[in-house]
Amino acid sequence: MLSCKVTVRNPSGLHLRPAGLLCGEAIKYKSSVTFQYDGGTANAKSVLSVLGACVKRGDDITLICDGEDEQEAINALAALIESGLGE
């Protein structure tokens, strides 16, 4: 299991479009992909779970990847979030 703390930088936080991008990337990996935020945990492979987290700009989240391709998954997802999720 690997974890990595990242800051959400895109202006609108994890609303529908960036949540879709995050989920689209997460489902490419066999590992389970979740993130912890302000007292909760969300499944990064579920758009509804990501939207339900209500993550806003400047919030810190901890990505957690567990499985056979966890290193590749955490590297790609952390880079995607740090890049602003296309915004």
Secondary structure as UniProt FT lines:
FT   STRAND          2..7
FT   TURN            11..12
FT   HELIX           16..26
FT   TURN            27..28
FT   STRAND          32..37
FT   TURN            38..39
FT   STRAND          40..43
FT   TURN            44..45
FT   HELIX           47..52
FT   TURN            57..58
FT   STRAND          60..66
FT   TURN            68..69
FT   HELIX           70..82
FT   TURN            83..86
//
